[in-house]
Amino acid sequence: MSQTARYDHGKPRLDPPPGKDFWVFGYGSLIWRPGFPHVEVRTGMLRGYHRRFCVYSHRYRGTPECPGLVLGLARGGSCRGLVYRVPAAEGEAVMDYLYEREMILGVYDPRWLKVDTDEGRVAAAGFVVDTAHHQYAGRLSMPELSRLILQGRGKGGTCLEYLRNTVHHLEALDMHDRALHRLLAYVEAGKADAAE
């Protein structure tokens, strides 16, 4: 059984187009740690979704007893990120890898997303938050976001590392995300206050 089938959670599967390269959209950790072979990277704009800390993490950045938070693509607005072109020969292996990484608990819905790049629009595989899933956190207040980010620690590290990495790599790509900047400043201030 492929990883794609193993982790589909009854949701529609994304199959790479037979014999063709395809694109993957990254908006969070896929920006700074894609983890799969690719032959081209472009910056891209996804309209209709925005990046938000709205997914409880029970594994990579938290535990069921002490959840953290990770990013999801939530409806509304727009999101700048990277699109990676995956060679056809690696298509099945890359899709399996993405399903194992993103679909292990079923909190995301896999979709083909329309992403605008400087070279034109591409259809890219992406993972949109499932608002009916029990790990969907909804829209949280800044104090609650900060609390969860400061407490979150899982097999992938801390939520604070995840937030810092995302902000710093977006900055390096000249993709300024004001909401994430404000959140990082708020969380860092809370961490400093707790240390005093």
C-alpha positions as CSV (number, residue, x, y, z in Angstrom):
1,M,0.0,0.0,0.0
2,S,1.4,3.4,-0.9
3,Q,1.7,6.1,1.7
4,T,-0.8,8.2,-0.2
5,A,-3.4,5.5,0.3
6,R,-2.3,4.8,3.9
7,Y,-2.8,8.4,5.0
8,D,-5.7,9.5,2.8
9,H,-8.2,9.3,5.7
10,G,-11.0,8.8,3.2
11,K,-10.3,12.2,1.6
12,P,-9.8,12.7,-2.2
13,R,-6.4,11.6,-3.2
14,L,-4.0,13.7,-5.2
15,D,-2.3,11.6,-7.9
16,P,0.7,13.0,-9.7
17,P,0.0,13.4,-13.5
18,P,1.3,10.3,-15.2
19,G,4.6,11.0,-16.9
20,K,4.6,14.8,-16.2
21,D,6.3,17.0,-13.7
22,F,4.1,18.6,-11.1
23,W,4.3,21.5,-8.6
24,V,4.0,21.5,-4.8
25,F,3.1,24.7,-2.8
26,G,4.9,25.4,0.4
27,Y,3.8,28.1,2.9
28,G,5.3,27.0,6.2
29,S,7.9,24.4,7.0
30,L,8.0,23.3,3.3
31,I,9.7,26.7,2.6
32,W,12.6,26.0,4.9
33,R,12.6,22.2,4.8
34,P,11.0,20.8,1.7
35,G,12.6,17.3,2.1
36,F,11.9,16.1,-1.4
37,P,13.7,16.3,-4.8
38,H,12.8,19.1,-7.1
39,V,14.3,20.7,-10.2
40,E,12.9,24.3,-10.0
41,V,11.7,26.7,-7.3
42,R,9.5,29.8,-7.9
43,T,7.9,32.3,-5.6
44,G,4.1,32.2,-5.9
45,M,0.9,33.8,-4.7
46,L,-2.1,31.8,-3.7
47,R,-5.3,33.7,-3.6
48,G,-8.3,32.7,-1.5
49,Y,-6.3,31.3,1.4
50,H,-4.0,32.7,4.0
51,R,-1.4,31.3,6.3
52,R,-2.5,31.0,10.0
53,F,-1.6,29.2,13.2
54,C,-4.8,27.2,13.4
55,V,-3.9,23.6,13.7
56,Y,-3.2,21.8,17.1
57,S,-0.1,19.8,16.8
58,H,-0.1,16.5,18.7
59,R,3.1,15.0,17.2
60,Y,5.6,17.2,15.5
61,R,5.3,20.3,17.6
62,G,3.3,19.1,20.6
63,T,1.7,16.1,22.2
64,P,-2.0,15.1,22.9
65,E,-1.5,16.1,26.5
66,C,0.4,19.4,25.7
67,P,-0.5,20.4,22.2
68,G,1.3,23.0,20.2
69,L,0.3,24.9,17.1
70,V,1.3,24.8,13.5
71,L,0.3,26.6,10.4
72,G,-2.6,25.8,8.1
73,L,-4.0,27.4,5.0
74,A,-7.3,29.0,6.1
75,R,-9.9,30.4,3.7
76,G,-9.8,34.1,2.8
77,G,-7.1,36.5,1.8
78,S,-3.9,35.4,0.0
79,C,-0.6,33.7,0.8
80,R,2.8,34.1,-0.7
81,G,5.0,31.0,-0.7
82,L,7.2,28.8,-2.8
83,V,6.3,26.3,-5.5
84,Y,8.6,23.4,-6.2
85,R,8.6,21.5,-9.5
86,V,8.9,17.8,-9.0
87,P,10.3,15.7,-11.8
88,A,7.9,13.1,-13.2
89,A,10.2,10.2,-12.3
90,E,10.0,11.2,-8.6
91,G,6.2,11.9,-8.6
92,E,4.9,8.9,-6.7
93,A,7.7,8.9,-4.1
94,V,7.3,12.6,-3.5
95,M,3.5,12.4,-3.1
96,D,4.0,9.5,-0.7
97,Y,6.5,11.6,1.3
98,L,4.1,14.5,1.4
99,Y,1.2,12.3,2.5
100,E,3.3,10.8,5.3
101,R,4.4,14.3,6.4
102,E,1.1,16.3,6.0
103,M,-1.7,13.7,6.2
104,I,-0.7,11.5,9.1
105,L,-3.6,12.7,11.2
106,G,-6.0,13.9,8.5
107,V,-6.2,17.5,9.6
108,Y,-5.6,18.8,6.0
109,D,-7.5,18.4,2.8
110,P,-5.2,17.7,-0.2
111,R,-6.0,20.0,-3.1
112,W,-4.7,21.2,-6.5
113,L,-4.2,24.9,-5.9
114,K,-3.9,27.6,-8.5
115,V,-0.7,29.5,-7.7
116,D,0.4,32.6,-9.7
117,T,4.1,32.9,-10.4
118,D,6.2,35.4,-12.4
119,E,6.2,32.8,-15.2
120,G,2.5,32.2,-15.1
121,R,-0.1,30.2,-13.2
122,V,0.6,26.7,-12.1
123,A,-1.5,24.0,-10.4
124,A,0.3,22.9,-7.3
125,A,-0.4,20.2,-4.7
126,G,-1.2,21.8,-1.4
127,F,-2.8,21.0,1.9
128,V,-5.7,23.1,3.2
129,V,-6.9,22.9,6.8
130,D,-10.0,20.8,7.4
131,T,-12.2,23.0,9.6
132,A,-14.3,20.0,10.7
133,H,-11.3,18.1,12.1
134,H,-10.9,18.0,15.9
135,Q,-7.3,19.4,15.5
136,Y,-8.6,22.6,13.8
137,A,-8.1,25.4,16.4
138,G,-10.1,28.1,14.7
139,R,-9.2,31.7,15.3
140,L,-7.4,32.1,18.6
141,S,-6.6,35.2,20.6
142,M,-3.0,36.4,20.8
143,P,-2.6,35.3,24.4
144,E,-3.9,31.8,23.6
145,L,-1.7,31.6,20.5
146,S,1.3,32.6,22.6
147,R,0.6,30.1,25.3
148,L,0.3,27.2,22.9
149,I,3.4,28.2,20.9
150,L,5.5,28.6,24.1
151,Q,4.3,25.2,25.5
152,G,4.5,23.2,22.2
153,R,7.3,20.7,21.9
154,G,7.2,17.5,19.9
155,K,9.3,15.1,17.8
156,G,10.0,17.9,15.3
157,G,11.1,20.5,17.9
158,T,9.4,23.4,19.5
159,C,6.6,25.6,18.1
160,L,8.7,28.7,18.8
161,E,11.5,27.3,16.6
162,Y,8.8,26.6,13.9
163,L,7.5,30.2,14.1
164,R,11.0,31.7,14.1
165,N,12.1,29.6,11.1
166,T,9.0,30.5,9.1
167,V,9.3,34.2,9.8
168,H,13.1,34.3,9.1
169,H,12.9,32.3,5.9
170,L,10.0,34.4,4.6
171,E,12.0,37.5,5.3
172,A,15.0,36.1,3.5
173,L,12.7,35.6,0.5
174,D,11.4,39.2,0.8
175,M,7.9,37.8,1.7
176,H,6.9,40.0,4.7
177,D,4.1,38.4,6.7
178,R,2.9,41.2,9.1
179,A,0.6,38.9,11.0
180,L,3.4,36.4,11.7
181,H,5.8,39.2,12.6
182,R,3.3,40.6,15.2
183,L,2.8,37.1,16.6
184,L,6.5,36.4,16.9
185,A,7.1,39.8,18.7
186,Y,4.2,39.0,21.0
187,V,5.4,35.5,21.8
188,E,9.0,36.7,22.3
189,A,7.8,39.4,24.7
190,G,5.8,36.8,26.7
191,K,8.8,34.5,26.8
192,A,11.0,37.4,28.1
193,D,8.4,38.3,30.8
194,A,8.1,34.7,31.9
195,A,11.9,34.5,32.3
196,E,12.0,37.6,34.6
